[in-house]
Amino acid sequence: MSASATGGSVKSYAAVDLGASSGRVMVGRAGRDSLELVEAHRFPNRPVRTPEGLRWDVLSLYAGVLDGLKAAGALGGGRVDSVGIDSWAVDHGLLDADGALLGNPVHYRDTRTEGVAEKVWATVPAAELYAATGLQYAPFNTLYQLIAARSSAQFAHAERLLLIPDLLTYWLTGEQGTELTNASTTQLIDPRTRDWSRDVADRLGIDLGLFAPLRRPGDPAGLLRPEVLEATGLSGPVPVTTVGSHDTASAVAAVPATGERFAYICTGTWSLAGLELGAPVLTEASRAANFTNELGLDGTVRYLRNIMGLWLLQECVRAWGDPDLGELLRGAAAVPALRSVVDAGDSAFLAPGRMPERIAEACRESGQPVPRTPAETTRCILDSLALAHRRAVAEAQALADHPVDVVHIVGGGTRNALLCQLTADACGLPVVAGPAEAAALGNVLVQARAHGLVGDRASMRRLLVRTQPLVRYEPQGDPEAWRAAEARLAGR
């Protein structure tokens, strides 16, 4: 793409986007009136079960990042203008006094945090913890991981804790920092001050000196080290730019909204459904509904609920021997709607393994027809996700007193037309699906903004509307069927 074709300067940005099952390096070419994304390299992210528990293979991930940056350079003639990294939240590496990694990071689905929350609440009651940090209860929050690790030899030798994107940034640049949107998932950040909650940390005996200084999206994060330039073939200097390093923060930045009355659902392994607000909602009703207040770009709050997401289908597909997904979805579309539904937010579905059997057991225990075929199970999953999306969008509006006119679905779930249509039907609102690569695009846009090519969030979103393919789904069918299914699931 030439600069003359777009009416201005175009720069290339490498977006490292790491998910729970794969990582990729994307090249975003951005200008004032143009935005395109090309995949440079994709690599697997395969957790490893060791005798100690479930671990991330972070060295393999780093090797994939280096290979991806080399591929990105090949696409750009040996040059990229900046690099940004985003990933999943809460997990981290511990470093010793020399800056060396003390062990492979623990996977958030590891069982080490079982029963830890109750120990924390004995010191800081759950209501006080929520009022201070605004974070929903999830057994894998970084806070609970730290308490679980406190008696370990590894933790005793730790001098620094770096969240996953910050760890990889450190290896690329030699500079340490803690990016704010991801730090807000640790349950140690006050969403009102956008700084550490020192009272919570002090009461629980957590040394905040473990964390590197906070960085905000758009801040410089150093330059690629000479050894990295040599390994990737990139021409230096190459800056690393801090982005919304929690992938959901980057994805929400890439929601192509044209106003403020919108809800979003970031879909993938998880569904993150909620609102973009100007201030946190820290009420007891919000805590009881298990909504979280995570931080976003420009002082915004991502007020959302975690839903199990397409993890349910991914695990079933794995158990079925990886059948053709298109055929599976066509079969699911032919199954009667809302025959059986499960609670897609239930932590009983958090661990891997036996997912079809566990879904069948949940249906049997609730007195509903038990899915017998992959198509029936798939329809159960998609109906259940749409129902969970409905509940989250409705409750978020009520709790935040923030009505919406449209639901934006971004991420991998945008490719699932059946899920998008079911979500529109369940919510009774139009759904705009796209972009599929929201996290990578948000990553690129924050880099481009830091380098003066893009304006404020509204300008970023206008650029997305102009340049990205979007599909609109209008609600169909009988709204009463969804209300009845919701009541059935609640046991009413």
Disulfide bonds with the S-S distance in Angstrom:
none
